[in-house]
């Protein structure tokens, strides 16, 4: 199984401890997939500062392919974070640094590279909305993490025709708001929707039925940063494994509910692991 994260990478700078940890939705997806046993690549934009150097070194140590990444002069993406108990609080960021100034433009070589993967994952912070149609044309399935931007109706309508799985962060949303969000994503063209609900667990919606999994009561959380990205990685790996094993006839027949719940359970397992370390997946160093 080969998966690719395309888009954002950052270091999360923890002001309380003076440490920074690699992160970013697309990068976290790739790293968690690699830790979960997949061949994983990351395609994104780096600066040329100490933050970029650390993120690149960690990817190399973990064996995540970054052969098609770009690098430009300037600040790498970063966010400033503090912990409130075991919950992360974002205090600000440089909005992606060089990634915002140099969004990805895919070359013929990039397209050939992407076509060699089974699945691509990207996000609302990745500056990739304009290339989703190109990604789909590569013949890969595509997932997109809206995070909390699912309230932007125009954006949802632009993106959903090009993606197979939408991830929404809906912690604290009312039942009515959640239902409206799921309906909008489905009507806009995305057939599979996963909503993480914080202390209420998570759900999968296929347009007909909502499948729920409760909160993980066994988790001994140190830091919740990156848990949603880890959930997306675990869910997607299980989804892909079952889809590929059934020759693309995923979620069919009598085993449908079993398959759905297996995906939700693996997502929960990945999220639990992410909560046991500082940062999205550890690998911290002093802030530079």
VMD Tcl script that draws the C-alpha trace (Angstrom):
set ca {
  {0.00 0.00 0.00}
  {1.41 3.40 -1.02}
  {0.03 6.69 0.27}
  {1.09 10.28 -0.23}
  {0.53 13.37 1.88}
  {0.50 16.53 -0.21}
  {0.56 19.97 1.33}
  {1.40 21.49 4.67}
  {4.33 20.88 6.96}
  {5.19 22.88 10.06}
  {6.93 22.73 13.37}
  {4.66 23.25 16.36}
  {6.58 25.47 18.78}
  {5.62 24.83 22.41}
  {6.34 28.07 24.23}
  {5.98 26.48 27.69}
  {8.83 24.03 27.18}
  {10.91 25.70 24.49}
  {10.56 22.63 22.27}
  {9.27 22.25 18.71}
  {7.81 19.19 17.01}
  {7.22 18.38 13.33}
  {3.60 18.57 12.23}
  {1.11 19.71 9.63}
  {-1.97 17.83 8.45}
  {-0.49 16.41 5.24}
  {2.86 15.58 6.81}
  {1.23 13.99 9.87}
  {-0.84 11.79 7.59}
  {2.27 10.55 5.78}
  {4.22 9.92 8.97}
  {1.38 8.07 10.69}
  {0.83 5.96 7.59}
  {4.53 5.07 7.55}
  {4.41 4.16 11.25}
  {1.33 2.06 10.43}
  {3.21 -0.05 7.89}
  {2.50 1.67 4.57}
  {4.98 3.04 2.06}
  {4.51 6.77 2.55}
  {5.64 9.85 0.71}
  {5.32 13.54 1.42}
  {5.17 16.27 -1.23}
  {5.29 19.84 -0.02}
  {7.24 23.06 0.25}
  {10.09 23.73 2.69}
  {11.85 26.90 3.70}
  {15.60 27.01 4.26}
  {15.71 27.71 8.00}
  {16.31 25.57 11.08}
  {12.64 24.54 11.23}
  {12.79 23.11 7.72}
  {16.06 21.37 8.48}
  {14.55 19.60 11.47}
  {11.40 18.47 9.65}
  {13.43 17.13 6.73}
  {15.80 15.26 9.04}
  {12.89 13.59 10.84}
  {11.28 12.50 7.57}
  {14.58 10.98 6.49}
  {15.01 9.20 9.82}
  {11.51 7.72 9.55}
  {11.87 6.69 5.91}
  {9.16 8.93 4.47}
  {9.99 9.72 0.85}
  {10.36 13.45 0.11}
  {12.07 13.23 -3.24}
  {9.63 15.58 -4.99}
  {9.51 18.33 -2.35}
  {10.43 21.94 -3.12}
  {12.63 24.26 -1.09}
  {12.69 28.05 -1.21}
  {14.44 30.81 0.66}
  {12.43 31.93 3.65}
  {10.64 30.72 6.76}
  {9.26 27.23 6.94}
  {5.74 26.94 8.26}
  {5.34 26.96 12.03}
  {2.65 27.33 14.68}
  {2.93 28.53 18.26}
  {1.32 26.25 20.82}
  {0.86 25.87 24.54}
  {-0.62 23.03 26.54}
  {-3.69 23.48 28.70}
  {-3.60 20.25 30.67}
  {-3.22 17.71 27.86}
  {-5.05 19.82 25.27}
  {-3.17 21.94 22.76}
  {-4.03 25.60 22.34}
  {-2.87 27.30 19.14}
  {-1.67 30.85 19.73}
  {-0.73 31.80 16.18}
  {1.32 30.87 13.12}
  {3.13 32.27 10.11}
  {0.35 30.91 7.85}
  {2.51 28.27 6.20}
  {5.56 30.45 5.60}
  {7.00 29.86 2.14}
  {4.17 27.43 1.31}
  {1.77 30.35 1.03}
  {4.08 32.24 -1.34}
  {5.01 29.23 -3.44}
  {1.99 26.91 -3.72}
  {2.61 23.63 -5.49}
  {2.54 23.59 -9.27}
  {2.76 19.99 -10.43}
  {5.20 19.03 -13.17}
  {4.95 16.04 -15.51}
  {7.46 14.28 -13.26}
  {5.28 15.00 -10.22}
  {2.20 13.60 -11.95}
  {4.02 10.40 -12.83}
  {5.20 10.13 -9.21}
  {1.69 10.71 -7.82}
  {0.19 8.13 -10.16}
  {2.40 5.52 -8.52}
  {0.48 5.82 -5.24}
  {-2.80 4.25 -4.22}
  {-4.08 7.29 -2.35}
  {-3.37 10.99 -1.77}
  {-4.33 13.01 1.31}
  {-4.37 16.79 1.59}
  {-5.98 19.49 3.72}
  {-7.51 22.91 4.10}
  {-4.14 24.39 5.16}
  {-2.17 22.96 2.25}
  {-2.78 25.51 -0.52}
  {-3.75 22.59 -2.78}
  {-7.41 23.34 -3.51}
  {-6.55 24.38 -7.06}
  {-4.83 21.09 -7.97}
  {-7.44 18.61 -6.70}
  {-8.79 17.98 -10.19}
  {-5.26 17.24 -11.38}
  {-4.73 14.80 -8.50}
  {-7.94 12.98 -9.35}
  {-6.84 12.74 -12.98}
  {-3.76 10.79 -11.83}
  {-6.05 7.84 -11.08}
  {-5.61 7.87 -7.30}
  {-8.25 8.15 -4.62}
  {-8.13 11.43 -2.69}
  {-9.03 12.40 0.87}
  {-9.26 15.94 2.21}
  {-9.21 17.18 5.78}
  {-11.48 20.20 6.10}
  {-10.64 20.54 9.80}
  {-13.11 23.23 10.89}
  {-13.48 24.89 7.48}
  {-16.52 22.74 6.60}
  {-18.63 25.79 7.45}
  {-17.39 27.49 4.27}
  {-20.16 26.42 1.87}
  {-18.49 27.70 -1.29}
  {-15.25 25.90 -0.48}
  {-17.03 22.65 0.28}
  {-18.87 22.85 -3.04}
  {-15.61 23.48 -4.94}
  {-13.67 20.66 -3.31}
  {-16.07 17.76 -2.87}
  {-16.46 16.80 -6.54}
  {-12.77 15.80 -6.55}
  {-12.45 13.79 -3.32}
  {-13.43 10.34 -2.08}
  {-13.26 10.89 1.69}
  {-13.90 14.11 3.59}
  {-12.65 14.49 7.16}
  {-14.44 17.06 9.32}
  {-13.53 18.24 12.81}
  {-16.92 18.69 14.47}
  {-16.17 18.71 18.17}
  {-18.79 20.81 19.95}
  {-21.13 21.05 16.94}
  {-24.83 20.67 17.64}
  {-26.72 17.71 16.17}
  {-28.51 20.04 13.77}
  {-25.28 21.68 12.59}
  {-23.61 18.30 12.15}
  {-26.50 17.00 10.06}
  {-26.38 20.08 7.84}
  {-22.60 19.73 7.38}
  {-22.84 16.06 6.42}
  {-25.64 16.81 3.98}
  {-23.72 19.62 2.31}
  {-20.58 17.50 1.81}
  {-22.58 14.60 0.42}
  {-24.69 16.77 -1.89}
  {-21.53 18.50 -3.12}
  {-20.13 15.22 -4.43}
  {-18.09 13.42 -1.76}
  {-19.46 9.90 -1.05}
  {-17.66 9.10 2.23}
  {-17.57 11.44 5.23}
  {-15.78 11.02 8.55}
  {-16.53 13.44 11.37}
  {-14.46 13.45 14.55}
  {-16.54 14.56 17.53}
  {-14.04 15.06 20.33}
  {-15.35 13.58 23.56}
  {-18.29 12.06 21.65}
  {-16.09 9.84 19.45}
  {-16.42 9.80 15.66}
  {-18.80 8.81 12.88}
  {-18.80 7.66 9.29}
  {-21.62 8.67 6.94}
  {-22.28 7.20 3.50}
  {-25.43 9.11 2.63}
  {-27.71 6.49 4.08}
  {-26.51 5.52 7.56}
  {-24.38 7.04 10.29}
  {-21.97 4.60 11.90}
  {-20.73 5.73 15.31}
  {-17.78 4.85 17.48}
  {-17.62 6.10 21.04}
  {-14.78 8.01 22.69}
  {-11.61 6.16 23.60}
  {-11.88 5.78 27.36}
  {-8.60 3.86 27.51}
  {-6.46 6.70 26.19}
  {-3.98 8.16 28.66}
  {-3.47 11.44 26.84}
  {-0.29 13.45 27.24}
  {-0.97 15.82 24.34}
  {-3.95 15.77 21.96}
  {-2.20 17.64 19.15}
  {-2.26 15.59 15.95}
  {-4.90 13.14 17.14}
  {-7.30 14.05 14.35}
  {-4.61 13.62 11.70}
  {-3.67 10.25 13.19}
  {-7.33 9.21 13.12}
  {-7.50 10.11 9.42}
  {-4.38 8.03 8.73}
  {-5.66 4.96 10.55}
  {-9.12 5.16 9.00}
  {-7.70 5.59 5.51}
  {-5.21 2.73 5.75}
  {-7.98 0.36 6.81}
  {-10.24 1.74 4.07}
  {-7.56 1.24 1.43}
  {-6.63 -2.22 2.61}
  {-10.20 -3.42 2.42}
  {-10.86 -1.67 -0.87}
  {-7.76 -3.04 -2.55}
  {-8.33 -6.54 -1.17}
  {-11.84 -6.58 -2.66}
  {-10.67 -5.32 -6.05}
  {-12.08 -1.84 -5.51}
  {-15.51 -3.13 -4.43}
  {-15.12 -1.60 -1.02}
  {-17.93 -1.61 1.52}
  {-20.15 -4.12 -0.23}
  {-22.28 -7.06 0.77}
  {-22.93 -8.50 4.20}
  {-19.59 -7.33 5.62}
  {-20.37 -3.65 5.11}
  {-20.90 -2.69 8.74}
  {-17.94 -4.78 9.87}
  {-15.73 -2.95 7.38}
  {-16.94 0.48 8.45}
  {-16.41 -0.22 12.12}
  {-12.95 -1.65 11.45}
  {-11.99 1.64 9.80}
  {-13.32 3.68 12.72}
  {-11.57 1.41 15.21}
  {-8.23 1.68 13.46}
  {-8.59 5.44 13.33}
  {-9.26 5.45 17.06}
  {-6.20 3.28 17.68}
  {-3.95 5.64 15.71}
  {-5.38 8.66 17.55}
  {-4.75 6.97 20.89}
  {-1.10 6.45 20.00}
  {-0.73 10.09 18.91}
  {-2.00 11.27 22.29}
  {0.77 9.44 24.17}
  {3.59 11.74 22.99}
  {4.26 15.45 22.85}
  {3.67 17.01 19.46}
  {1.89 15.17 16.68}
  {4.29 12.21 16.77}
  {7.20 13.25 18.98}
  {10.69 13.91 17.54}
  {11.11 17.26 19.29}
  {14.10 19.58 19.39}
  {14.81 22.96 20.91}
  {13.04 25.90 19.26}
  {15.14 27.66 16.65}
}
mol new
graphics top color blue
foreach p $ca { graphics top sphere $p radius 0.5 }
foreach p [lrange $ca 0 end-1] q [lrange $ca 1 end] { graphics top cylinder $p $q radius 0.2 }
display resetview
